[in-house]
Amino acid sequence: MSNSIFPKLCQTLAVSLGLLVVTPQPTLAFDLTRPATSFEEERQNSERTHVDVLKQFGGIYDDPDLSAYVDRVGQRVAAVSEMPDKPFIFTVLNTPMVNAFTTGGGYVYVTRGILASINSEAELAALLGHEIGHVTARHTARRETRMKQDRAAAIGLGLLTGSLSTAIIADGASDVMRQAYSRKQEAESDRLGVISMAKAGYDPSAMPTMLGALKREVGLMESMAGDQGGISMPAWLSDHPETDDRVTDTVRQVKRMKGKPANGEIGRDAHMDAIDGVQFGQDPQLGFMQGRTFVHPLAGVKFDLPQGYDLRDMQGALMAQKDDDGVVIFTAGRWPEDRELSEFALSAWYSVTDGDLGQLDDLRNLTVNGLPAVMATKFVHSRLINVTIAGTSIRLDEGLVAGVTLLTEKSPTDTQLKEYQTILESFRTLTKAEQDAVPNPSVTVVTVQPGDTVQSLSAQMLARTFKEERFHALNGIEGGVEAGMRVKIITDRK
């Protein structure tokens, strides 16, 4: 099972559990020279997909003051954009991903992760101005057109060959092609963003400094990836490429601008006040690793993973793979206590099988460390997928059910089954003390005191490694600190 297939199989199962956004339906004929829809149609589409976006990205971040801050800045910039009469909706998403995007029609999303990475209100205005530029230039509609055609071609190729692998590989290639805006579109959105933020009274030089902040995040992620493996660059820079060139181009644009505010607003303190206390990193309630143990506080359980498994997460679902040789997925969800566990397994796998699951094979009742459970296997052969599923559904307290599922393209080997059984045998509930000890990593804004140094401040960071590098990236500081500066560190704020 190749690495390109692994995430798609995981996504298929996660979609069936309602964890991810559904993909657009394919259409076969498009005009690629103009936007596929009007602004109003884009808005209607975005209204329909808003709930799905929230599902994929952890929902709305529960901080009304932060949401009001982002909306205030966004509306201020949108009011002087190329579409000042169009309504805009700005949403803060509860995800650590360093990302901002638009689905078109005035819907703009930013993540708590990217808000923690920038350092002033002006940089936020630059970020939102860039996304507003994508809206006003109708870039989303053009990219949606390419997306639909690419996905249609990928699915069509899979149907012709009857191969899940072919469809997944082709669709994955189309993901890469369509996810990035073109260089021309990026330059246009940068230009429009600089103009709009300057008109709104912000210092336009914050556009290149915002891009620089995200570039620093890339450098940190690359360093961490080299040390730990498996860490990818911030999503915003995957979607919005050519950062070095864009920093240079926006610096030139700002220098050429006429009539720019002589004292454009920066708003570093305003931004620091807004993000103080914001959760940082993956929400630990949705699961985190302690050595080889996966802890899921929201479900109140933990279990061990054998050596050699590559770990990934997808908004509450843990996915573990070993040597391209099968995937183990953990999910948790609510299920009425008066419904059979076997029905939970059926509902969880229904979409995977293209609505033709039939009967579960080898269905049997058992207990997992004293918890009631059912185990079943199923070989699924349909027009979309060929896979063997071995799954165990475990009933937890308060209407929660956990699922531990093994996916293999062929019949599972003895080694795979033994390791799967080892995972099940290690499954146990968390004690109250363990629940109380779950950390809550958050942004904490502190004022530099006389005698403070980068080393002494970064030593307070809630991280095992790369503390100083994280401090520099988080604060946009190349050198040292001075007394009176306000800086960000990451602490445990239960």
MOQUIVEN-V512478 format. One record per helix or strand of 3 or more residues. SS is the DSSP state (~ for helix, > for strand). FROM is the first residue (numbers start at 1). TO is the last residue. If there is no record, write none. Layout:
# MOQUIVEN-V512478
SS&FROM&TO + SS&FROM&TO
This chain:
# MOQUIVEN-V512478
~&3&16 + ~&39&56 + ~&64&78 + >&89&93 + >&100&104 + >&107&111 + ~&112&117 + ~&121&136 + ~&139&161 + ~&164&179 + ~&183&199 + ~&206&228 + ~&235&239 + ~&243&256 + ~&268&275 + ~&284&286 + >&288&290 + >&293&296 + >&301&304 + >&310&314 + >&317&321 + >&327&334 + ~&341&353 + >&361&368 + >&371&381 + >&386&395 + >&400&408 + ~&414&425 + ~&432&436 + >&441&447 + ~&454&458 + ~&467&475 + >&486&492
